[in-house]
């Protein structure tokens, strides 16, 4: 789980964007910049095996972004 109580969980590194909570997202602007750069590069996954598994299960970038709490978008 990457979010707990509306805040990033610092124990997990995201297998898609490779963000480490409380590092790349220490501020809302830092997180928006990190995410914007990642999406601007084509949203490449950092873990190809995780990408295959998630996409098999119907993972979709736009749905994922819609799941981000509004205060962090």
Secondary structure as the mmCIF struct_conf table of DSSP 4:
data_model
#
loop_
_struct_conf.conf_type_id
_struct_conf.id
_struct_conf.beg_label_comp_id
_struct_conf.beg_label_asym_id
_struct_conf.beg_label_seq_id
_struct_conf.end_label_comp_id
_struct_conf.end_label_asym_id
_struct_conf.end_label_seq_id
STRN STRN1 UNK A 3 UNK A 4
TURN_TY1_P TURN_TY1_P1 UNK A 5 UNK A 6
STRN STRN2 UNK A 7 UNK A 8
TURN_TY1_P TURN_TY1_P2 UNK A 10 UNK A 11
STRN STRN3 UNK A 13 UNK A 13
TURN_TY1_P TURN_TY1_P3 UNK A 15 UNK A 17
STRN STRN4 UNK A 20 UNK A 20
TURN_TY1_P TURN_TY1_P4 UNK A 21 UNK A 25
BEND BEND1 UNK A 26 UNK A 27
HELX_RH_AL_P HELX_RH_AL_P1 UNK A 28 UNK A 40
TURN_TY1_P TURN_TY1_P5 UNK A 41 UNK A 42
BEND BEND2 UNK A 46 UNK A 46
HELX_RH_AL_P HELX_RH_AL_P2 UNK A 48 UNK A 56
TURN_TY1_P TURN_TY1_P6 UNK A 57 UNK A 58
HELX_RH_AL_P HELX_RH_AL_P3 UNK A 61 UNK A 66
TURN_TY1_P TURN_TY1_P7 UNK A 67 UNK A 67
BEND BEND3 UNK A 68 UNK A 68
HELX_RH_3T_P HELX_RH_3T_P1 UNK A 70 UNK A 72
#
